[in-house]
Amino acid sequence: MLSLRWRTLRPARDRALPALLILVAISALGSGCASPDEPTARHPIVPQTVQDLQARQQGGEVVLSFTLPSQSTRKEALGVPPAIEIYRGEVGPGGKSPEKASTKLIYTIPGEIADGYLAYGRIVYRDPIGLGELTTAATAGIQRVYEVRTRAARNRASAESNRVVVRIRTAPETVGGILAQVAGQSVTLSWPREASSGYRVYRAEIAPESASAASADASKAVLRMPLVQVAQTEASAAGPPMQQYLDENVELGHAYLYILRRVAGAGPDAVESVDSPPVVVTVLEPVPPPAPQDVEAVVVPATATEPAYVSLSWAISAEAEVAGYVVYRSEQEGVRGGRLNQELAGSPTYRDASAAVGRRYFYTVTAKDAGGLESAPSAPAEAQILPTQP
């Protein structure tokens, strides 16, 4: 309450001042401004219009995605995510054009949980299609029309987004039977091929510690890079029974998740299958095979028809990846020396017929895998062909 006291009468022009102050005070109280720290908004906050709405059918769902606005139409920061309103309509053959079709609100995402719909920086909403509805809509050529609005205040929503139209189709079957093989710095995916289908390959880089959980459930993967399409093949009447994709854009020590989707149709009418079971691979640093063990060098004396030679043998490697062995010879202990066999020895034996009489040799053996990685040398084996006594 505003209280003013005057002890003496003043001229009329001075008495007008308190009245003016009272009018100002009453005006301020009537405006609702309790204090300068609590201003009242003069206009409702309206989020900017969504302009990048996209939609596609995947299996029995229509997947919508768009960027959530972070500013108002006055370019003010929203501060918190706005609520999201999903609108849908349907048109059939010979009906209204999709641009003129009416839509109705089918789902609202409160702003408080909008982050739960974020994927790779975009809001993703999946609109299910019932099995019976899917068959009927696909047969009748039904098209779904979508648009979205956002709302930061109850009394004012944003303008309608751009409209997108999806023709409902019968979705192809899920891809199965996928095999993955890692060789060096490449990954090869193989799966049974169907002549009537095209395929899309998607890949994400994931944290290696999440690879085991992601193999059973792709949603358990901790993403380092988002899931993106890396390849597409078209349907073809001729071709091998197994379809393949070679990915050479991988790094050692990194883990990757692959998803395959079968594709029917082309262009805007294309429809994808649901995701295949996830395929998770870790591209490990190549490890050479272990060094051969128990190398022995035995001098075989000369005969009437054959000069003396050195016979080498060693324990066969238990590693399945070993492609063969390499034999080295040196006349100085601790030095590997020169390679004796240019072709890999397929068995754990070697015959050195070039050994000279009277010279002392040190032999070592290494193992090589199919990728060309060579093991450390074995422990040396020593041999010397002595001169024949007269």
SULVEN-V893920 format. One record per pair of residues at least 24 apart in sequence whose C-alpha atoms are under 6 Angstrom apart, sorted by the first residue. I is the first residue (numbers start at 1). GAP is how many residues later the second one is. If there is no record, write none. Layout:
# SULVEN-V893920
i;gap
I;GAP
I;GAP
This chain:
# SULVEN-V893920
i;gap
46;26
46;27
46;112
47;24
47;25
47;26
47;111
48;24
48;25
49;109
49;110
49;112
50;111
51;110
51;111
57;214
58;213
58;214
58;215
58;216
59;112
59;214
59;215
60;69
61;66
61;67
61;68
62;64
62;65
63;62
63;63
64;60
64;61
65;58
65;59
66;56
66;57
67;55
81;30
82;29
82;68
82;69
82;70
83;26
83;27
83;28
83;67
83;68
84;24
84;25
84;66
85;63
85;64
85;65
86;62
87;59
87;60
87;61
88;57
88;58
89;55
89;56
90;53
90;54
90;55
91;51
91;52
92;50
138;30
138;31
138;32
142;26
143;24
143;25
171;102
172;101
173;100
174;99
174;100
174;102
175;101
186;61
186;62
187;59
187;60
188;57
188;58
189;55
189;56
190;53
190;54
191;51
191;52
192;50
193;48
193;49
193;50
195;40
195;41
195;42
196;39
197;38
197;66
198;35
198;36
198;37
198;64
198;65
199;33
199;34
199;62
199;63
199;64
200;31
200;32
200;60
200;61
201;28
201;29
201;30
201;59
202;26
202;27
202;28
202;56
202;57
203;24
203;25
203;54
203;55
204;52
204;53
205;50
205;51
206;49
206;50
208;47
215;63
215;65
218;60
252;31
252;32
252;33
253;30
253;31
254;28
254;29
255;26
255;27
256;24
256;25
288;85
288;86
288;87
289;86
290;85
291;75
291;84
291;85
291;86
291;87
292;86
296;85
297;84
297;86
309;43
309;44
310;42
311;40
312;37
312;38
313;35
313;36
314;34
316;32
321;48
322;46
322;47
323;45
323;46
323;47
324;43
324;44
325;41
325;42
326;39
326;40
327;38
328;35
328;36
329;33
329;34
330;31
330;32
331;30
357;28
357;29
357;30
358;27
358;28
358;29
359;25
360;24
